[in-house]
Amino acid sequence: RYALNLGANQSGQVYAVGTAVSSVNIETGGINTATATLGGTTVTFNAPTTNGSIAGEQLKFVLTQDGTGGRTPAWNAAWKGATLTASGTAGQKAIVSFQYDGSNFVQVASTGWY
């Protein structure tokens, strides 16, 4: 389990999670990017229950499949509309963007796996 704190005073920075094998806890605030290599069968991204985010702020994930591939990103209930699923190819990448609406993080874009 990883904890990733994206504080409002860190706006715009890129955070490298490294290889995530089970779950990643996200604390947001400001416009941020998180990078992670999926190294477990399912890696769950947990949005914060309380945070410093304000409506309109965005969080972008740049995800990479490890050398095995077929890893599944999962999103807890605060992430709405998340559609990215497993990939069968090692090394594939995907970019998923969310925007905070004041209550939830709503997916606004996804490249799919490429």
N, C-alpha and C positions, 0 to 999 in steps of 0.2 A: 504494500500500500504506500502510495506517495501522497504527500500534501503539497499543493502548489498554491502559493499565496500571491495573487496578482493585485497588489494594493493600488489605490488611486494615485499614490505618489510615485508609482512605477509606470505610469501610463506610457504606452507605446513600445515597451521593451519586449524582447523575445525571451521566453523561458524554455529551456531545454529540460524536459522531464527525464530524458534518457529512455531506457527500455522499461516499459510498464508491463507487469505480468498479471495483475489482478484488478486493482482499482486506483484511481487518481482523484483526490479531493481537490476541488477548485475553490479558491477564494478570489473573487474578482473585484474590479474597480478600475475604471479607465479603459481605454482601447488597448487590447493586448493580444499577443500571439503566443500560443503554447505549441511546442513541438514534442512529439513522442513517437517512439518505435513500439509497435504492438508486439509483445513477446509472450503473451499468454493466450490461451484459447479464446477467452472473452475478457476484454479489458473494459471496466465500467468507469465512466467519467461522472463523478458526483458533483452536482452544482451545489453551491452553498445554500443553507436555509436562511441565513442572514448575511448580508454583505453590504459593501459600500457602493454598489453599482447604482447608477441612475438611469432612468429610461433613455434609450437611444444608444447607450454604450454597446460596443461590440467586442466579441471574443472570437478569435480565429484559431482553429486547430489545424496543424500540419502533421498528418499522421503517416507513418511508414510501416509497411509490413516487414517483419524480420525475415531472416533467411529461410524460414519454414513456409511463411505465407498462410493464407486461410484464416487469419486472425479476425475476430469480430469486435468492433467497438460497440459498446452499449452505453446508454445514457439514462440517468435516473429521471424521475418524474418532472423535475424542474426544467429539463430540456424538452422543448416542444417541437414536433415536426422533424426530428432527427431521422434521416432515412438511410444513412450509410450502413451497409452490411458487410459481410465477410468478403474477402478476396481470395482467389485461388493461387495468386502469383506472388512469390517471394520478391521483396523489394519494391512493390508498388507503393505509390503515394496517393494521398487524397487530402484535399483542403475543405474543411467544413467551417462555416461562419454562422455565428449566432448573434442576435441582437436582444438586449434586455428590454422588456416592455413595462417594467415596473414591478412585475410579479414573477415572470418566467423568462428563460432564455429561448428565443424562437429562432429556429434555423432559417436563415435568409439565403444561403447559397451552399452548394456542395459540388465539387468537381467530379465526384465519383472516383473510383480507382483508376489511376493512369500509370 
